[in-house]
Amino acid sequence: MSEFILKNINTSIDSYGQLISLYAGNRELWFNKMDISIENWFAANLCSPLGGILDKLQRNANTILFSKITDKTQAILQKNGFLSHFGYENIYDNNNTTIRYLKLKPGDSRYFHQYIADSLLNRPELPIMTNILKKKIAESIYEIFVNAQLHSESEFIYTCGQFYPAKHKIEFTISDTGIGFRTKINRWSGKNLSAVQAIRWALKDGHSTKENISGGIGLAILRDFIIMNKGKLQIISNNGFFQEDELGSKTYLFNDDFPGTIINMQFKTDDPAVYAIMQEDNIVDLF
């Protein structure tokens, strides 16, 4: 049996590094029992990448156990349905703060679209925005799913979110366990971009590796909205980390690769602004 401790997991570089280390340190194991302990805290939206990592480790006939979890964290991970994949019962979420954990096949795009509308964009905690803007943001997030569907070569796509009332924020995360931005973009373009360079390339409006299809990866409008909302956008792909918020952007290179891509979105819920798109083809306007 091998043991691994995840300690105080949030959306920090250190926390993503712990998740990467969990995979990198155990990816060669076969027919093993892995006992994972969660200490202090685990941000529920990060069930998305954790689920993908554990799926890959289970494909090597490993057994995953969660023997030590704090009561508060365990309750949240039962409410969002994550721990039901490891033998725990679900708990009803009376406070409606969780956005349930889903493990989707790439062909489940229609179900994902409805899930985004119901679980995220129709939440009353979000800032006031017009229906057109909601539609644009939904399309942007849907485009992220489609990109993972078409290009990641991942068997499943993992999503999860969490509303933090005291911190006035909603976090929503989409992950896959595919080939990552770097491999896909370099294979398509013939370039030799680093993981961070590949992420920056994908963020530019109109950049896409889809053949004979217009449009980019779906991040341009979403990125604009998050910045004006004073939220946060994070992308982890291969060994690259990119973060953008109201203070600007920062990057980081991990020692090992995440086996795929993580896109995390943070929305501020105490933002008093009203958001609108005046015309369908305009960028986001704020008034």
C-alpha positions as CSV (number, residue, x, y, z in Angstrom):
1,M,0.0,0.0,0.0
2,S,1.2,3.5,-0.8
3,E,0.1,6.7,1.0
4,F,-0.2,10.2,-0.3
5,I,-1.3,13.3,1.6
6,L,-3.0,16.3,-0.1
7,K,-2.7,19.2,2.2
8,N,-4.7,22.5,2.1
9,I,-5.6,22.2,-1.6
10,N,-6.9,25.4,-3.2
11,T,-6.2,27.1,-6.5
12,S,-2.6,28.0,-5.7
13,I,0.5,26.9,-7.7
14,D,1.5,24.8,-4.7
15,S,-1.8,22.9,-4.7
16,Y,-1.7,22.2,-8.4
17,G,1.8,21.0,-7.9
18,Q,0.6,18.6,-5.2
19,L,-2.0,17.1,-7.7
20,I,0.7,16.8,-10.3
21,S,3.0,15.0,-7.8
22,L,0.2,12.6,-6.9
23,Y,0.1,11.5,-10.5
24,A,3.8,11.7,-11.3
25,G,4.8,9.7,-8.2
26,N,2.3,6.9,-8.8
27,R,1.8,6.6,-12.6
28,E,4.1,3.6,-12.8
29,L,2.3,1.7,-10.1
30,W,0.2,-1.4,-10.9
31,F,-2.1,-3.6,-8.7
32,N,-1.5,-1.3,-5.7
33,K,-3.7,0.1,-2.9
34,M,-3.4,3.9,-2.7
35,D,-4.5,5.5,0.5
36,I,-5.1,9.2,0.0
37,S,-5.5,11.6,3.0
38,I,-6.9,15.1,2.7
39,E,-5.7,17.4,5.4
40,N,-7.1,20.8,6.4
41,W,-8.9,21.8,3.2
42,F,-9.8,20.7,-0.4
43,A,-11.4,23.2,-2.8
44,A,-14.4,21.2,-4.1
45,N,-14.0,22.5,-7.7
46,L,-10.7,20.7,-7.9
47,C,-12.5,17.4,-7.8
48,S,-12.4,18.0,-11.6
49,P,-8.6,17.4,-12.0
50,L,-8.4,15.0,-9.1
51,G,-11.0,12.8,-10.7
52,G,-9.1,12.7,-13.9
53,I,-5.8,11.8,-12.1
54,L,-7.5,9.0,-10.1
55,D,-9.1,7.6,-13.2
56,K,-5.7,7.2,-14.9
57,L,-4.2,5.6,-11.8
58,Q,-7.2,3.2,-11.5
59,R,-6.6,2.1,-15.1
60,N,-3.4,0.4,-13.9
61,A,-5.6,-1.8,-11.7
62,N,-4.9,0.3,-8.6
63,T,-7.4,0.7,-5.8
64,I,-8.1,4.2,-4.4
65,L,-9.0,4.6,-0.7
66,F,-9.8,7.8,1.2
67,S,-9.2,6.9,4.8
68,K,-8.5,10.3,6.3
69,I,-10.6,13.3,5.4
70,T,-11.8,16.1,7.7
71,D,-15.5,16.0,8.4
72,K,-16.2,19.3,6.6
73,T,-14.3,18.4,3.5
74,Q,-15.9,14.9,3.4
75,A,-19.4,16.4,3.6
76,I,-18.8,18.8,0.7
77,L,-17.3,16.0,-1.5
78,Q,-20.4,13.9,-0.7
79,K,-22.7,16.7,-1.5
80,N,-21.2,17.3,-4.9
81,G,-21.2,13.6,-5.7
82,F,-17.4,13.1,-6.0
83,L,-17.0,10.6,-3.3
84,S,-19.8,8.5,-4.6
85,H,-17.3,7.2,-7.1
86,F,-15.3,5.8,-4.2
87,G,-18.0,4.0,-2.2
88,Y,-19.5,7.0,-0.2
89,E,-23.2,7.9,-0.1
90,N,-24.3,11.2,-1.6
91,I,-25.6,13.9,0.8
92,Y,-28.2,16.4,-0.2
93,D,-26.9,20.0,-0.5
94,N,-29.3,22.1,1.5
95,N,-27.3,25.3,1.0
96,N,-27.0,24.9,-2.8
97,T,-23.3,25.8,-2.7
98,T,-22.0,22.9,-4.7
99,I,-21.9,22.5,-8.5
100,R,-21.9,18.8,-8.9
101,Y,-19.0,16.7,-10.1
102,L,-19.5,15.2,-13.5
103,K,-17.5,12.7,-15.5
104,L,-18.6,13.2,-19.1
105,K,-17.9,11.3,-22.3
106,P,-16.9,13.6,-25.2
107,G,-20.2,12.9,-26.8
108,D,-22.2,14.4,-23.9
109,S,-22.0,17.9,-25.3
110,R,-25.7,18.6,-25.3
111,Y,-26.0,17.5,-21.6
112,F,-23.0,19.7,-20.8
113,H,-24.6,22.8,-22.3
114,Q,-27.7,22.4,-20.1
115,Y,-25.5,21.7,-17.1
116,I,-23.7,25.0,-17.6
117,A,-26.9,26.9,-17.9
118,D,-28.6,25.3,-14.9
119,S,-25.6,24.9,-12.5
120,L,-23.6,28.0,-13.3
121,L,-25.0,30.8,-15.4
122,N,-28.5,30.8,-13.9
123,R,-27.2,31.0,-10.3
124,P,-28.6,34.1,-8.6
125,E,-25.2,34.9,-7.0
126,L,-23.6,35.9,-10.4
127,P,-23.5,39.6,-11.3
128,I,-26.4,40.9,-13.4
129,M,-25.9,40.4,-17.1
130,T,-28.1,40.4,-20.2
131,N,-29.3,37.2,-21.7
132,I,-27.1,37.9,-24.7
133,L,-24.0,38.0,-22.5
134,K,-25.1,34.8,-20.7
135,K,-25.4,33.2,-24.1
136,K,-22.0,34.3,-25.1
137,I,-20.4,33.1,-21.9
138,A,-22.2,29.8,-22.2
139,E,-20.9,29.5,-25.8
140,S,-17.4,30.2,-24.6
141,I,-17.5,27.6,-21.9
142,Y,-19.2,25.1,-24.3
143,E,-16.4,25.8,-26.8
144,I,-13.8,24.8,-24.1
145,F,-15.7,21.5,-23.8
146,V,-15.9,21.0,-27.6
147,N,-12.2,21.7,-27.8
148,A,-11.5,19.0,-25.2
149,Q,-13.9,16.8,-27.1
150,L,-12.2,17.2,-30.5
151,H,-8.6,17.7,-29.7
152,S,-7.5,16.4,-26.3
153,E,-7.8,12.7,-27.1
154,S,-9.2,12.3,-23.6
155,E,-11.7,9.5,-22.8
156,F,-13.6,11.6,-20.3
157,I,-14.0,15.3,-19.5
158,Y,-14.4,16.2,-15.8
159,T,-16.2,19.2,-14.4
160,C,-17.0,20.6,-10.9
161,G,-17.6,23.9,-9.2
162,Q,-18.2,25.5,-5.8
163,F,-19.9,28.6,-4.5
164,Y,-18.1,30.2,-1.6
165,P,-20.6,32.7,0.0
166,A,-18.2,34.1,2.6
167,K,-15.5,34.7,0.0
168,H,-18.0,36.0,-2.6
169,K,-16.8,33.8,-5.4
170,I,-17.8,30.9,-7.6
171,E,-15.1,28.6,-8.9
172,F,-15.8,26.3,-11.9
173,T,-13.2,23.9,-13.3
174,I,-13.1,21.8,-16.5
175,S,-10.3,19.2,-16.9
176,D,-9.3,16.4,-19.3
177,T,-6.6,13.8,-19.3
178,G,-5.6,14.2,-22.9
179,I,-2.5,15.2,-24.8
180,G,-2.5,18.9,-23.6
181,F,-2.1,22.2,-25.5
182,R,1.6,21.9,-26.1
183,T,1.4,18.5,-27.9
184,K,-1.7,19.4,-29.9
185,I,-0.6,22.8,-31.1
186,N,3.0,21.8,-31.9
187,R,1.8,18.7,-33.8
188,W,-0.7,20.9,-35.8
189,S,1.6,23.9,-36.4
190,G,5.0,22.3,-36.7
191,K,6.3,24.7,-34.0
192,N,8.2,23.8,-30.8
193,L,6.3,25.8,-28.3
194,S,6.8,25.3,-24.5
195,A,3.7,24.5,-22.5
196,V,3.3,28.2,-21.4
197,Q,3.8,29.4,-25.0
198,A,1.2,27.0,-26.2
199,I,-1.3,28.3,-23.6
200,R,-0.7,31.9,-24.6
201,W,-1.2,30.9,-28.2
202,A,-4.5,29.3,-27.4
203,L,-5.7,32.4,-25.6
204,K,-5.5,34.6,-28.7
205,D,-8.9,35.3,-30.2
206,G,-9.4,33.3,-33.4
207,H,-6.5,30.8,-32.8
208,S,-7.7,27.3,-33.3
209,T,-6.4,23.9,-34.4
210,K,-9.8,22.9,-35.8
211,E,-9.5,22.3,-39.5
212,N,-11.8,24.3,-41.8
213,I,-13.8,25.6,-38.8
214,S,-13.8,29.2,-37.7
215,G,-13.4,30.4,-34.1
216,G,-10.9,29.9,-31.4
217,I,-10.7,27.8,-28.2
218,G,-13.5,29.8,-26.6
219,L,-11.6,31.8,-24.1
220,A,-11.6,35.4,-25.5
221,I,-15.0,36.7,-24.3
222,L,-14.8,34.6,-21.2
223,R,-11.3,36.1,-20.5
224,D,-12.6,39.6,-21.0
225,F,-15.5,39.1,-18.7
226,I,-13.4,37.5,-15.9
227,I,-10.9,40.4,-16.0
228,M,-13.7,43.1,-15.7
229,N,-15.4,41.0,-13.0
230,K,-12.1,41.0,-11.1
231,G,-12.2,37.2,-11.2
232,K,-9.4,34.8,-12.2
233,L,-8.6,32.5,-15.1
234,Q,-6.1,29.7,-14.7
235,I,-4.9,27.2,-17.2
236,I,-2.6,24.2,-16.4
237,S,-1.6,22.1,-19.4
238,N,1.3,19.7,-19.5
239,N,3.9,21.4,-17.2
240,G,2.7,24.9,-17.8
241,F,0.7,27.2,-15.6
242,F,-1.0,30.4,-16.6
243,Q,-3.0,32.8,-14.5
244,E,-4.7,36.0,-15.4
245,D,-6.7,38.3,-13.1
246,E,-7.1,42.1,-12.6
247,L,-3.5,42.4,-11.6
248,G,-2.2,40.9,-14.8
249,S,-0.9,37.5,-15.8
250,K,1.8,35.2,-14.4
251,T,3.2,31.9,-15.5
252,Y,5.0,29.0,-14.0
253,L,6.6,25.7,-15.1
254,F,6.1,22.6,-12.9
255,N,8.8,19.9,-12.7
256,D,6.3,17.3,-14.0
257,D,3.4,17.3,-16.4
258,F,-0.3,17.3,-15.5
259,P,-1.7,14.5,-17.7
260,G,-3.9,16.8,-19.7
261,T,-5.4,20.3,-19.2
262,I,-7.2,22.1,-16.4
263,I,-9.1,25.3,-17.0
264,N,-10.3,27.0,-13.8
265,M,-12.6,30.0,-13.8
266,Q,-13.3,32.2,-10.8
267,F,-16.2,34.6,-10.8
268,K,-16.7,37.4,-8.1
269,T,-20.2,37.4,-6.8
270,D,-20.0,40.8,-4.9
271,D,-19.4,42.7,-8.2
272,P,-22.1,45.5,-8.4
273,A,-21.6,46.1,-12.1
274,V,-24.2,45.4,-14.7
275,Y,-22.8,43.6,-17.8
276,A,-24.2,43.7,-21.3
277,I,-23.4,43.0,-24.9
278,M,-25.1,45.6,-27.1
279,Q,-24.8,43.6,-30.3
280,E,-24.2,39.9,-30.9
281,D,-20.9,40.6,-32.6
282,N,-19.5,43.1,-30.1
283,I,-17.1,42.5,-27.3
284,V,-18.2,42.7,-23.8
285,D,-19.2,46.3,-22.8
286,L,-19.5,47.4,-19.2
287,F,-21.9,50.2,-17.9
